[in-house]
Amino acid sequence: MRLEGKVCVITGAGSGMGRVAAQQFAAEGAKVVVAEYDQAAAEETVGLVTEAGGEASSVLVDVSMEGDCRRMVDHAVQTYGRIDVLYNNAGIMPAADHSVVDTDVATWDQVMAVNLRGVFLGCKYAIPQMAEQGTGSIINISSFVALLGCSVPQDAYTASKGAVLSLTRSLAVQFAPQGVRANAICPGPIETPLLMDWLVKDEEAKRIRLARNPTGRFGKPEEVVSLAIYLASDESRWTNGAALVVDGGISINYF
């Protein structure tokens, strides 16, 4: 198993890509901490993992709150003795997020609190423990929109994911000498409840996004999680500071 014995904290693991990650990480031998805002969803994920023979526990977390993120890391260390992987997956994409000219300040601040501050706080408390161990892997979910502009804007989301990418590079430089790697995954549109709920309501938005992807389809959560497993494993021990794009080719398609 590729993650045998590793302790992996996954934020937003109650649904979507986070739940798939929890299941697949556990199948590869990881001890998974399901860090989730929705307690019922967290418990359901833990149940799915344990029913499949894996090991997992849950901790109730609002990643935008410092005390919650400190408690998340403490839970991992107190329960399993260490933390090997922090998978910063939690994120939001509110319907009210549009262009800067018509996005309200409350929506902007909410997106930044979850998508950016949540990454900052998770890293703030996980990295010292990893550095003390002499090993660790930070996996940050950014987005392909961190790399290119969009004519159908979601400017708060885009700005937050660009910041995550820059933060990842800074972490990679700072902490690699202490054995802690940091990498970012930049997915294209993925079939998660977060995206599909929005696109189901907007057929034109769905048509535009599919038309620009050479594969003609949205990505599957497991296609992103497979890359995350690589970054969590010792196979990637010389992969540091990378921005790995998984988008079916949408970001290289000009027409």
matplotlib code that plots the C-alpha trace (Angstrom):
import matplotlib.pyplot as plt

x = [0.0, 1.3, 0.3, 0.8, 0.8, 0.7, -1.6, -3.5, -5.8, -8.3, -10.3, -13.8, -13.9, -17.6, -18.5, -17.3, -13.6, -12.8, -14.9, -13.4, -9.9, -10.7, -11.8, -8.9, -6.3, -7.6, -7.6, -3.9, -3.3, -3.5, -5.1, -7.5, -8.7, -12.0, -12.0, -15.4, -17.9, -20.9, -20.8, -23.3, -21.4, -18.2, -19.6, -20.9, -17.5, -15.9, -18.5, -17.8, -14.1, -14.4, -16.9, -14.4, -11.8, -9.9, -9.1, -10.6, -11.8, -13.6, -13.1, -15.6, -13.8, -14.6, -11.3, -11.7, -11.5, -8.0, -9.1, -10.7, -7.6, -5.4, -7.8, -7.8, -4.0, -4.1, -6.7, -4.5, -1.4, -3.3, -5.2, -2.5, 0.8, 1.8, 0.6, 2.2, -0.1, -2.4, -4.7, -6.3, -9.3, -12.1, -13.4, -16.5, -17.8, -20.9, -23.4, -23.1, -19.4, -19.2, -17.0, -15.4, -17.9, -20.9, -19.7, -20.6, -18.0, -19.6, -19.3, -15.7, -14.7, -16.5, -14.6, -11.3, -12.0, -12.6, -10.4, -7.4, -7.4, -8.4, -5.2, -3.1, -4.5, -4.1, -0.5, 0.2, -0.5, 0.4, 3.8, 5.5, 4.5, 5.8, 9.0, 9.5, 9.0, 11.4, 8.9, 5.5, 3.5, 1.2, -1.2, -3.2, -6.1, -5.8, -7.5, -6.8, -8.4, -5.3, -3.4, -5.6, -8.5, -12.1, -14.7, -17.4, -15.8, -15.9, -13.3, -13.3, -12.8, -10.1, -8.2, -8.3, -7.0, -4.2, -3.2, -3.1, -0.8, 1.6, 1.5, 2.3, 5.5, 6.5, 5.9, 7.9, 11.0, 10.7, 10.2, 11.8, 15.0, 13.1, 11.6, 8.2, 7.1, 4.3, 2.6, -0.6, -3.1, -4.9, -8.0, -10.2, -14.0, -14.7, -18.0, -18.5, -21.8, -20.2, -19.9, -22.6, -25.3, -24.4, -24.1, -27.3, -29.0, -27.1, -27.1, -25.3, -22.4, -22.2, -22.1, -19.4, -17.1, -17.5, -17.0, -13.6, -12.3, -10.6, -11.8, -15.5, -16.2, -15.7, -13.2, -13.9, -13.0, -10.8, -8.8, -7.6, -7.3, -5.0, -2.5, -3.0, -2.1, 1.2, 1.9, 1.1, 3.3, 7.1, 7.1, 7.0, 9.7, 11.5, 8.4, 8.2, 6.7, 4.9, 1.6, 0.2, -2.6, -5.4, -7.9, -8.3, -6.4, -8.8, -6.0, -4.0, -6.9, -7.0, -9.8]
y = [0.0, 3.4, 5.3, 2.5, 3.9, 7.6, 9.9, 12.1, 15.1, 15.9, 19.0, 19.1, 15.3, 15.1, 15.2, 15.5, 15.2, 15.2, 12.1, 10.3, 11.3, 9.9, 6.6, 6.2, 7.3, 4.8, 2.1, 2.8, 2.3, 5.8, 6.6, 9.4, 12.4, 13.6, 17.3, 18.6, 21.4, 19.1, 16.5, 14.2, 14.2, 13.6, 10.6, 9.2, 9.4, 7.7, 5.0, 4.4, 4.2, 1.8, -0.4, -0.9, -1.9, 1.4, 3.5, 7.0, 9.4, 12.7, 16.2, 19.0, 22.0, 25.4, 25.9, 29.7, 29.5, 29.4, 27.4, 24.7, 24.3, 24.0, 21.4, 19.5, 19.1, 18.2, 15.6, 13.9, 13.9, 12.8, 10.1, 8.7, 10.2, 12.3, 14.0, 13.1, 14.8, 17.9, 17.8, 21.3, 20.4, 22.5, 25.2, 27.2, 28.8, 30.8, 31.7, 35.4, 35.4, 37.2, 40.1, 42.5, 45.1, 43.2, 40.9, 42.1, 42.4, 39.8, 37.2, 38.2, 37.9, 34.5, 33.0, 34.3, 33.1, 29.5, 29.1, 31.1, 31.6, 27.9, 26.9, 29.4, 28.1, 24.4, 25.0, 27.2, 24.3, 21.3, 22.4, 22.8, 19.2, 18.0, 19.8, 18.3, 14.8, 15.8, 14.8, 15.9, 16.7, 19.7, 19.3, 22.4, 22.4, 25.5, 25.6, 26.0, 29.5, 30.5, 30.2, 32.0, 34.4, 33.6, 35.5, 34.2, 35.5, 34.3, 36.8, 36.0, 32.3, 33.0, 35.4, 32.9, 30.1, 32.3, 33.2, 29.5, 28.8, 31.6, 30.5, 27.0, 28.1, 30.1, 27.1, 24.9, 27.1, 27.8, 24.3, 21.8, 22.0, 20.7, 17.8, 19.3, 19.5, 21.7, 21.2, 22.4, 20.7, 22.8, 21.0, 22.0, 21.6, 18.5, 16.6, 17.5, 18.6, 22.1, 22.5, 20.3, 22.0, 25.3, 24.1, 22.1, 25.4, 27.1, 25.1, 27.8, 27.9, 24.1, 24.2, 26.9, 24.9, 21.6, 23.2, 24.5, 21.2, 18.9, 15.8, 17.0, 16.1, 17.2, 15.5, 12.9, 13.4, 10.2, 11.6, 14.4, 12.2, 9.8, 12.7, 13.6, 10.1, 10.4, 13.7, 12.1, 9.1, 8.7, 8.4, 12.2, 12.9, 15.1, 16.9, 20.2, 23.6, 22.1, 23.4, 20.3, 20.9, 18.2, 19.7, 17.6, 20.2, 23.1, 25.5, 24.9, 25.2, 28.4, 29.0]
z = [0.0, -1.0, 2.2, 4.7, 8.3, 7.2, 9.1, 6.7, 7.6, 4.8, 5.1, 3.6, 3.6, 4.2, 0.6, -3.0, -3.7, 0.0, 0.7, -2.3, -1.0, 2.5, 1.0, -1.4, 1.1, 3.6, 0.9, 0.4, 4.1, 5.5, 8.9, 7.9, 9.9, 8.3, 9.1, 8.2, 9.1, 8.8, 11.6, 10.0, 6.7, 8.6, 10.4, 7.2, 5.6, 8.6, 8.3, 4.6, 5.3, 8.3, 6.5, 3.7, 6.3, 6.6, 9.6, 10.1, 12.7, 12.5, 13.9, 13.5, 11.9, 10.4, 8.6, 8.8, 12.6, 14.2, 17.2, 15.1, 12.9, 16.0, 17.4, 14.0, 14.2, 17.9, 17.2, 14.6, 16.9, 20.0, 18.2, 15.9, 17.2, 14.2, 11.1, 7.7, 5.3, 5.3, 2.3, 2.2, 0.1, 1.8, -0.4, -1.4, -4.6, -3.8, -6.5, -5.5, -6.6, -9.9, -11.2, -8.7, -9.9, -8.7, -5.9, -2.5, 0.2, 2.4, -0.3, -1.0, 2.6, 3.0, 0.1, 1.3, 4.9, 3.7, 0.6, 1.7, 5.5, 5.9, 4.1, 6.1, 9.4, 8.6, 7.6, 10.6, 13.0, 10.9, 9.7, 13.1, 13.9, 10.6, 11.0, 14.4, 12.8, 10.0, 7.3, 5.9, 2.8, 2.3, -0.5, -1.4, -3.8, -6.1, -9.5, -13.2, -12.8, -10.8, -14.1, -16.6, -16.8, -17.3, -19.3, -16.9, -13.8, -10.2, -9.0, -5.3, -6.0, -8.6, -6.4, -3.5, -5.6, -7.0, -3.5, -2.5, -5.4, -4.3, -0.7, -1.7, -3.4, -0.4, 1.9, -0.4, -0.2, 3.5, 4.9, 2.5, 4.5, 7.5, 5.4, 4.7, 1.1, -0.3, -3.6, -5.3, -7.5, -10.0, -11.1, -14.0, -13.6, -11.6, -11.1, -7.5, -5.8, -5.5, -9.3, -10.6, -8.5, -10.1, -13.6, -13.5, -13.0, -15.8, -19.0, -20.9, -18.4, -18.7, -22.5, -22.6, -20.2, -22.0, -25.4, -24.3, -23.0, -25.5, -23.7, -23.9, -20.3, -16.7, -14.6, -12.0, -8.3, -8.3, -11.2, -8.9, -5.8, -7.7, -8.0, -4.4, -3.4, -5.3, -3.5, -0.1, -0.8, -0.6, -4.4, -4.6, -2.1, -4.6, -5.8, -4.1, -5.0, -8.0, -9.5, -11.1, -13.6, -14.0, -16.3, -19.4, -21.4, -21.0, -19.9, -23.1, -25.6, -27.5, -30.0]

ax = plt.figure().add_subplot(projection="3d")
ax.plot(x, y, z, "-o")
ax.set_aspect("equal")
plt.show()
